[in-house]
Amino acid sequence: MRILLALIFLGHGIAHLPGFLVSWELVVLEPYRTTILVDYFDIGDRGIRVMGAMWLLGFLAFALSSVGVWLRRSWWSRVALLTSIFSTVLCALDWPDAQIGLYINVALIVFLVANNSQEWVE
């Protein structure tokens, strides 16, 4: 179970990378845009790069959670919960493009809160 959870965190973290890569125009996966919240707010080039940096931070935090689970560190669940909440906010801002991520985050939050004991990760 520990390995599966570590892979889920890592995979979800990797899913954050397009948000960084596209907003910094490092790859073209979809049309470049500078809007959030269903194109309601235009935050400009600088704003979208800040959003991209936050997507990169989400990747790094999920990768850290993955390593924490893998190495059985006591802090992994707190980091994973905070990262899932942070990621939920990012996904809400990038709605509807990131709606799948929002659903995954909600499932992760429910899982982490419901399983606050880490004994099953052993």
C-alpha positions in Angstrom: 0.0 0.0 0.0 2.9 2.4 0.8 4.4 2.0 -2.7 1.0 2.5 -4.3 0.4 5.7 -2.3 3.9 7.0 -3.1 3.2 6.4 -6.8 -0.2 8.2 -6.6 1.4 11.2 -5.1 4.2 11.3 -7.6 1.8 10.8 -10.5 -0.5 13.6 -9.3 2.6 15.8 -8.9 3.7 15.1 -12.4 0.2 16.1 -13.6 1.0 19.6 -12.2 3.9 20.1 -14.6 1.8 21.1 -17.6 0.5 24.0 -15.6 4.1 25.2 -15.2 5.4 24.4 -18.6 2.5 25.9 -20.6 2.3 29.1 -18.5 6.0 29.7 -18.9 5.7 28.9 -22.6 8.2 26.1 -22.4 5.9 23.7 -24.3 2.7 24.2 -26.3 0.0 21.8 -25.2 -2.9 24.1 -25.5 -3.4 27.7 -26.5 -1.5 30.1 -24.3 -3.9 32.1 -22.2 -3.6 34.5 -19.3 -7.0 34.0 -17.7 -8.3 32.1 -14.7 -11.7 31.1 -13.3 -13.3 30.1 -16.6 -11.6 33.0 -18.4 -13.3 35.5 -16.1 -10.2 37.2 -14.9 -7.2 38.1 -17.1 -4.2 38.2 -14.8 -1.7 38.9 -17.6 1.6 37.4 -18.5 3.2 38.0 -15.1 0.2 36.7 -13.2 0.0 33.5 -15.3 3.7 32.9 -14.7 3.1 33.2 -10.9 0.4 30.6 -11.4 2.8 28.5 -13.3 5.3 28.8 -10.4 2.6 27.6 -8.0 1.9 24.6 -10.3 5.6 23.8 -10.1 5.5 24.2 -6.3 2.6 21.7 -6.3 4.7 19.2 -8.2 7.6 19.6 -5.8 5.3 19.2 -2.8 3.6 16.1 -4.1 7.1 14.7 -5.0 8.2 15.4 -1.4 5.0 13.7 -0.1 5.8 10.7 -2.3 9.4 10.5 -0.9 8.0 10.8 2.7 5.6 7.9 2.2 8.3 5.8 0.5 10.8 6.4 3.4 8.1 6.1 6.1 8.7 9.6 7.5 6.3 10.8 10.2 5.6 14.1 8.4 4.4 12.8 5.1 0.7 12.9 5.9 0.7 16.5 7.0 2.7 17.5 3.9 0.3 15.5 1.6 -2.8 17.1 3.2 -1.5 20.6 2.9 -0.3 19.9 -0.6 -3.7 18.5 -1.6 -5.5 21.6 -0.2 -3.1 23.9 -2.1 -3.6 21.9 -5.2 -7.4 22.1 -4.8 -7.1 25.9 -4.9 -5.0 25.8 -8.0 -7.4 23.4 -9.7 -10.3 25.6 -8.8 -8.6 28.7 -10.3 -7.9 26.8 -13.5 -11.4 25.4 -13.8 -12.6 23.7 -16.0 -9.2 22.6 -17.4 -8.1 21.1 -14.1 -11.4 19.7 -13.0 -10.0 16.1 -12.9 -7.3 17.2 -10.6 -9.8 18.9 -8.3 -11.7 15.6 -8.0 -8.5 13.7 -7.3 -7.5 16.2 -4.6 -10.9 15.9 -2.9 -10.5 12.1 -2.8 -6.9 12.5 -1.4 -8.1 14.9 1.3 -10.9 12.6 2.3 -8.5 9.6 2.3 -5.9 11.5 4.4 -8.4 12.8 6.9 -10.2 9.5 7.3 -6.9 7.6 7.7 -5.1 9.8 10.1 -3.3 6.8 11.5 -0.1 6.0 9.5 0.1 2.4 10.8 -1.3 1.0 7.5 1.6 2.5 5.6 4.1 0.1 7.3 
